[in-house]
Amino acid sequence: MNSVPIGLGISLPQKCIKNNELPKELNTSDEWIVQRTGISQRYIASEGETTASLATQAALKALEHAKISPQEIDLIVLGTVTGDYTFPSTATIVQKNLGITQGAAFDIAAACSGFVYALDVADSYIKLGKTKCALVIGSETFSKIVNWSDRSSCVLFGDGAGAMVLQAQENTDRGIKYSNICSDGGYLNHLITTGGVSTTQNAGFIKMNGQEVFKFAVEKFNESLNKLLKDNNMTIDDVDLLVPHQANSRIIHKLIAISGIEEKKVLINIDKYANTSAASIPLALNEVKDAFFSMGNIVLLSMGAGFTWGSVLIRL
Ligand code: ACO
């Protein structure tokens, strides 16, 4: 059984804030942010725009793209660490919003690796024969948990959602060929929130050791890519499209230099959306939405808090 992507969709908040529109008190500049990160703007959720509402809109677009009805979905896996409520899961809110009353819906908390983790889980359910059609979503509202007085982290993040429909198909060579997810909790203090339900009874704010995150991301992107190539008897030239998590364009350019991949094969759209955590990979895939279904070998790479990291190979 193969898990074949058949639809993509995204959703963004209405409000877009360019670097030079950030609060003056931050004492930052468009030049600093562009040079150090590649980010030019980010979308920020207003009242009424939530992780679930963005996820629902992205899911509806993905279903429309796939030309299937919500009733065909029997699994929703949603990567997020900025859910609407402590419980129920944001996935169940999306399920309700879509009018789906069958199957299962749950969240995955892997921070910026959320979409890759969610794909790995949905693909496994399909390959086990437990699921026929899955919605895989990454949706975040990081603007709610950034410390708006910490210029070294708040300028990096944005809000948004992306979704993919995966369908079980037999007798095809298309679909998810490989996925590998990893974590090492020993690094948890490098990227963490200052609170949580069981500790402070509030969500807290992002606290980050930027330089450690940067080094680890370059190392793990490269390690994951090499493992994926080795495990699939591929060389870097066999990759037709590389979609890394969009954390910092300098991280991605280091990966390009180390791996030797042709730059034109690597998707970078961090300038438009900043780092949207679990939403970043589907927001990047949407850039090639029309060509996606005949792209060849597509490699997704993620890295996030935990630390968590992972890779996926899709052949279309
Ligand atoms: N505007 C202006 N100046 C700033 C800003 C800002 N927004 N932020 C920091 N600075 C200043 C610092 O105060 C420091 O000033 P000083 O030299 O006078 O002390 C100077 O810029 C350099 O600071 P560094 O922290 O050394 O800057 P660096 O080049 O490491 O860039 C950054 C910081 C962008 C955070 C980088 O480390 C990074 O991108 N790390 C990866 C973090 C990341 O991607 N996190 C996302 C979450 S995890 C994930 O998605 C994988």
Residues whose N, C-alpha, C, O or C-beta is under 5 A from the ligand:
A	BS01	ACO	N27 T28 S29 W32 R36 C112 R151 S152 V155 G210 Q211 V213 F214 A217 A247 N248 M303 G304
